[in-house]
């Protein structure tokens, strides 16, 4: 009986949290007006630029890792370098990736 009550409480608490979270979502169309919208856009662009810069560093380090892995015959290091290269390219193109995902 205690397990059933605990299960019911868990289901009710999860449902309430879902309803409250869904109800508090704000759907806004277009850009934010005024000074606040400009500040948010500037902060977003700065964050994208910082992530893109870090992506460039990741690409450079991954290229070094690929070279070292190829030179030493270490397949594990080469695979890590290739993975890092892909991640770095995605980080470098973060603005395009976020636009593609729908986060304008």
Secondary structure as UniProt FT lines:
FT   HELIX           2..23
FT   HELIX           34..72
FT   HELIX           75..92
FT   HELIX           94..101
//
